[in-house]
Amino acid sequence: MSMITATAWVPRGFPARHPTKYDFDETEFDRIAELAKLQLDEAKEDLEEARSGLKPADQTDDENSDDNGVPVATGSSKEVDDDDLKEYNLEDYDNESDGDDQGTTMSMFGNAKSLAYYDSNKDDPYITIQEEDKDDEDREELEILPTDNLLLAAKVEDEVAHLEVYVYEDEADNLYVHHDIMLPAIPLCIEWIDIRVGKEDVDTNSKANFVAVGTFDPDIEIWDLDTVDCLYPNAILGQGGEAGHLDRPDSAQKKKKNRKKTKKANEQYHVDAILSLAANRQHRNLLASSSADQTVKLWDLNTKTCAKSYAYHTDKACSIAWHPKMSTVLLSGSYDRTVVAADMRAPDAQVPRWGVESDVEEVRWDPHDTNFFYISTEKGVIHHHDIRQAPASPQASKPVWKLQAHDDAVSSFDINPLVPGFLASGSADKEVKLWNVQAHGPSMVVSRNLDVGKVFSTVFAPDQEVGFRLAVAGSKGTVHVWDTSTNAAVRRAFVGRIGGQFNHEVTERLVWVQEEDDSSESEEEGEGGERAHDGQGGWESMDEG
């Protein structure tokens, strides 16, 4: 099994040109040991609790019988076994002999003291490749150019979860994996953040390149994308990261009392899977999260603690989005078939609530007119609402327009941040569709099956130079970058809304990482997994006049 559940672009200018290798020093060891100790203590408490839960009568019965109720030997037979083992002196088996025994003592590294070693590898004649040469080679391989884009993909492959960090070279039509990060559970959502988290003695207002990852576990992990081969996240938001705050007054006693994990929703941390993450671009230290525990939480990345918890929904809170201009307003959608727009400064205030016909899949604001927002649902419908027309009740909701976009759930959609009215949607029906949204409503420009399986993620690139690039990923475990500006129908539909002119025809471009089992398709593919499409093979295009 291989699938990609979420993708996210990193804007140009944020990644370090030369990422650093992970340095496992004493400070890092102490940090990891502190966090790991909390998890070990929790496991010990769970084991003790399980043991104490056994009834004494059951324990007595178990000691005298096997699983089938057949009596087993006890007491004296055990003593006989112990007497038999004593002659082998197993307790002192690993101890070195103090006497002058005959013969040679055998051990794995018995002759290590006789080996020659050198203070520097330069003095060792058997080492021909010096560390400096290897470091220079690694530095060159890891280099990220200012014209490169990073693309993050949350992937599950053969039950192993990890985050793949791709480099997309637009001019070279190249996409490759730069490095990856191992994750503890299946990832469900990722969010790029531009603030340093978990770094001591560092200006928190400086530019940074981090990512927050939500998984089936109730904790949120934050990783430094400019560090390669990390063993442990820079920070954990949730109960799993509370060991990092044991130095606060009276906190150690509280953690000891509340260490037992519970499935009951609370004010401090999530207790179920993390379904969505949203970083606040105006207040950079704020990160919002929504969970299957039905709550939405606001995290302070400076203190790595939950600042506030909200319970607006009665079912899983699956999608959230910050308002592009009103930086304290958060949009949240849920499986309870409602969407809420709430001011996070007023948790007890009455909030407007919109209703839809089925479970909410995703919510997004329109970046070009922030009075409007979009909702996609499990039944393949996209709703377009005006926030100024809040209904009296969810049942009274009236969208500006409603579109049956797909035959199955619209699991992902995105609005191009640079081209007004350019919307992309992906569905479990395996189709990716591009839409031209105008004042009178949306019209389809083109529909494609990009061979990614069920589509789980569709995200436009954030930079002007690559504004038409669309990252698409799904159940087949591959991520494709589609240059939509090379599609003839797209060029005709949006030529009047961008600065440049599309005066000539070009070959349509689709770039992805070449898999080993894709070699049979090499005749129509270029290097690096680039394919040119001629409009055949199930590709449908519509011109809207």
Backbone hydrogen bonds, N-H to C=O, Kabsch-Sander energy under -0.5 kcal/mol:
donor,donor_aa,acceptor,acceptor_aa,energy
3,M,156,V,-2.4
4,I,474,G,-2.6
5,T,3,M,-0.5
5,T,154,A,-2.1
6,A,154,A,-0.8
8,A,152,L,-1.9
10,V,150,L,-2.5
14,F,11,P,-1.2
20,T,226,D,-2.2
22,Y,228,V,-1.9
24,F,22,Y,-0.7
25,D,23,D,-1.5
29,F,25,D,-2.3
30,D,26,E,-2.6
31,R,27,T,-2.0
32,I,28,E,-2.4
33,A,29,F,-2.7
34,E,30,D,-2.0
35,L,31,R,-1.8
36,A,32,I,-3.0
37,K,33,A,-2.1
38,L,34,E,-1.2
39,Q,35,L,-1.4
40,L,36,A,-2.4
41,D,37,K,-2.8
42,E,38,L,-2.1
43,A,39,Q,-2.0
44,K,40,L,-2.3
45,E,41,D,-2.3
46,D,42,E,-2.3
47,L,43,A,-2.1
48,E,44,K,-2.6
49,E,45,E,-2.5
50,A,46,D,-2.1
51,R,47,L,-2.3
52,S,48,E,-2.6
53,G,49,E,-1.1
54,L,51,R,-1.4
59,Q,55,K,-2.2
60,T,56,P,-2.2
61,D,57,A,-2.2
62,D,58,D,-2.7
63,E,59,Q,-1.7
64,N,60,T,-1.0
64,N,61,D,-0.6
65,S,61,D,-0.7
65,S,62,D,-0.5
66,D,70,V,-1.9
69,G,66,D,-1.8
72,V,64,N,-1.2
76,S,74,T,-0.5
77,S,74,T,-1.2
78,K,75,G,-0.8
79,E,75,G,-1.3
80,V,76,S,-2.0
81,D,77,S,-2.0
82,D,78,K,-2.1
83,D,79,E,-2.1
84,D,80,V,-2.0
85,L,81,D,-1.7
86,K,82,D,-1.3
87,E,83,D,-0.7
88,Y,85,L,-1.4
89,N,86,K,-1.6
90,L,85,L,-0.6
92,D,89,N,-1.0
93,Y,90,L,-1.4
95,N,92,D,-0.7
101,D,99,G,-1.3
110,G,107,S,-1.2
112,A,109,F,-1.6
114,S,111,N,-1.0
115,L,112,A,-1.5
123,D,120,S,-1.3
124,D,121,N,-0.7
127,I,124,D,-1.3
128,T,126,Y,-0.8
130,Q,128,T,-0.7
134,K,130,Q,-1.8
135,D,131,E,-2.8
136,D,132,E,-2.3
137,E,133,D,-2.0
138,D,134,K,-2.6
139,R,135,D,-2.5
140,E,136,D,-1.9
141,E,137,E,-2.1
142,L,138,D,-2.0
143,E,140,E,-0.7
144,I,17,R,-2.6
145,L,143,E,-0.5
148,D,145,L,-1.9
149,N,168,Y,-2.0
150,L,10,V,-0.8
151,L,166,Y,-2.0
152,L,8,A,-3.5
153,A,164,E,-2.3
154,A,6,A,-2.8
155,K,153,A,-0.7
155,K,162,H,-2.8
156,V,3,M,-2.7
157,E,160,V,-2.7
158,D,1,M,-3.4
160,V,157,E,-1.5
161,A,159,E,-0.5
162,H,155,K,-2.6
163,L,181,I,-3.0
164,E,153,A,-2.9
164,E,162,H,-0.6
165,V,179,H,-2.8
166,Y,151,L,-3.1
166,Y,164,E,-0.7
167,V,176,Y,-2.8
168,Y,149,N,-3.4
169,E,167,V,-0.6
169,E,174,N,-2.9
170,D,168,Y,-0.8
173,D,169,E,-0.6
173,D,170,D,-1.0
174,N,169,E,-2.3
176,Y,167,V,-1.8
178,H,165,V,-3.2
178,H,176,Y,-0.6
179,H,165,V,-1.2
181,I,163,L,-2.2
183,L,161,A,-2.5
188,L,214,G,-3.2
189,C,214,G,-1.8
191,E,212,A,-2.2
193,I,210,F,-2.4
200,E,198,G,-0.6
202,V,199,K,-0.6
204,T,202,V,-0.5
206,S,203,D,-1.6
208,A,194,D,-0.6
210,F,193,I,-2.5
211,V,223,W,-2.1
212,A,191,E,-2.9
213,V,221,E,-2.9
214,G,189,C,-2.9
215,T,217,D,-0.6
215,T,219,D,-0.7
216,F,186,I,-1.3
220,I,237,L,-2.4
221,E,213,V,-2.0
221,E,219,D,-0.5
222,I,235,A,-2.5
223,W,211,V,-2.5
225,L,209,N,-2.2
225,L,223,W,-0.7
226,D,209,N,-0.6
227,T,224,D,-1.2
228,V,20,T,-2.9
234,N,222,I,-1.9
235,A,222,I,-1.4
237,L,220,I,-3.1
238,G,236,I,-0.7
241,G,238,G,-1.4
242,E,239,Q,-1.2
244,G,241,G,-1.6
245,H,242,E,-2.0
246,L,243,A,-1.4
248,R,245,H,-1.6
251,S,248,R,-1.7
252,A,248,R,-0.6
254,K,250,D,-1.4
255,K,251,S,-2.8
256,K,252,A,-1.9
257,K,253,Q,-1.7
258,N,254,K,-2.4
266,N,269,Y,-0.7
274,I,215,T,-2.5
274,I,217,D,-0.7
275,L,273,A,-0.6
275,L,290,S,-2.1
276,S,290,S,-1.5
278,A,288,A,-2.3
280,N,286,L,-2.2
281,R,279,A,-0.6
284,R,282,Q,-1.0
286,L,283,H,-2.1
287,L,299,W,-1.9
288,A,278,A,-3.0
289,S,297,K,-2.3
290,S,276,S,-2.2
291,S,295,T,-1.6
292,A,273,A,-2.5
294,Q,291,S,-1.4
296,V,310,Y,-2.5
297,K,289,S,-2.7
298,L,308,K,-2.9
299,W,287,L,-3.1
299,W,297,K,-0.5
300,D,305,T,-2.7
301,L,285,N,-3.4
301,L,299,W,-0.7
304,K,300,D,-2.0
305,T,300,D,-1.1
307,A,298,L,-2.8
307,A,305,T,-0.6
308,K,298,L,-1.4
310,Y,296,V,-3.2
313,H,294,Q,-0.8
317,A,291,S,-2.2
318,C,316,K,-0.8
318,C,333,G,-1.3
319,S,333,G,-1.5
321,A,331,L,-2.0
323,H,329,V,-2.5
327,S,325,K,-1.5
329,V,326,M,-2.0
330,L,328,T,-0.5
330,L,342,A,-2.9
331,L,321,A,-3.1
332,S,340,V,-2.6
333,G,319,S,-3.0
334,S,338,T,-1.6
335,Y,316,K,-2.6
337,R,334,S,-1.2
339,V,354,W,-2.4
340,V,332,S,-2.8
341,A,352,P,-1.3
342,A,330,L,-2.4
342,A,340,V,-0.6
344,M,328,T,-3.0
344,M,342,A,-0.7
346,A,343,D,-1.9
349,A,346,A,-1.4
354,W,339,V,-2.9
355,G,394,P,-0.9
356,V,337,R,-2.0
360,V,334,S,-1.5
361,E,376,S,-3.1
362,E,376,S,-1.1
364,R,374,Y,-1.9
366,D,372,F,-2.3
372,F,369,D,-1.9
373,F,385,H,-2.0
374,Y,364,R,-3.5
375,I,383,H,-2.1
376,S,362,E,-2.5
377,T,381,V,-1.8
378,E,359,D,-2.2
380,G,377,T,-1.5
382,I,403,L,-2.7
383,H,375,I,-3.2
384,H,401,W,-2.1
385,H,373,F,-2.7
387,I,371,N,-3.0
387,I,385,H,-0.6
389,Q,386,D,-1.9
396,A,393,S,-1.4
397,S,394,P,-1.4
400,V,384,H,-2.8
401,W,384,H,-1.1
403,L,382,I,-2.6
405,A,380,G,-1.2
405,A,403,L,-1.5
406,H,380,G,-1.9
410,V,377,T,-2.0
411,S,409,A,-1.5
412,S,426,G,-1.7
414,D,424,A,-2.5
416,N,414,D,-0.5
416,N,422,F,-3.1
422,F,419,V,-1.5
423,L,421,G,-0.8
423,L,435,W,-2.0
424,A,414,D,-2.7
425,S,433,K,-2.7
426,G,412,S,-3.4
427,S,431,E,-1.4
428,A,409,A,-1.9
430,K,427,S,-1.5
432,V,448,R,-3.3
433,K,425,S,-2.6
434,L,446,V,-2.7
435,W,423,L,-3.5
436,N,443,S,-3.1
437,V,421,G,-3.1
437,V,435,W,-0.7
438,Q,436,N,-0.7
438,Q,441,G,-2.1
441,G,438,Q,-1.4
443,S,436,N,-1.3
445,V,434,L,-3.1
446,V,434,L,-1.2
447,S,540,E,-2.6
448,R,432,V,-2.9
450,L,448,R,-0.7
455,V,427,S,-2.3
456,F,473,A,-2.3
457,S,473,A,-1.8
459,V,471,A,-2.2
461,A,469,R,-2.4
466,V,463,D,-0.8
467,G,464,Q,-1.2
469,R,466,V,-2.0
470,L,482,W,-2.4
471,A,459,V,-3.1
471,A,469,R,-0.5
472,V,480,H,-3.1
473,A,457,S,-1.9
474,G,478,T,-0.8
475,S,454,K,-1.8
476,K,452,V,-2.2
477,G,474,G,-1.5
480,H,472,V,-3.2
481,V,511,V,-3.4
482,W,470,L,-2.9
482,W,480,H,-0.6
483,D,481,V,-0.6
483,D,509,R,-1.6
484,T,468,F,-1.9
484,T,482,W,-1.4
486,T,483,D,-1.7
487,N,484,T,-1.6
491,R,487,N,-2.3
492,R,488,A,-2.0
493,A,489,A,-2.0
494,F,490,V,-2.2
495,V,491,R,-0.7
497,R,494,F,-1.4
498,I,495,V,-0.6
503,N,501,Q,-1.0
508,E,533,H,-0.7
509,R,483,D,-0.6
510,L,531,R,-1.0
511,V,481,V,-2.7
512,W,529,G,-1.5
513,V,479,V,-0.6
518,D,515,E,-1.6
519,S,516,E,-0.8
521,E,518,D,-1.9
522,S,519,S,-1.6
524,E,521,E,-1.1
525,E,522,S,-1.1
526,G,530,E,-3.4
529,G,526,G,-1.2
530,E,526,G,-0.7
531,R,510,L,-2.4
532,A,524,E,-0.8
533,H,508,E,-0.8
540,E,447,S,-2.0
540,E,538,G,-0.5
542,M,445,V,-2.5
544,E,542,M,-0.5
545,G,543,D,-0.7
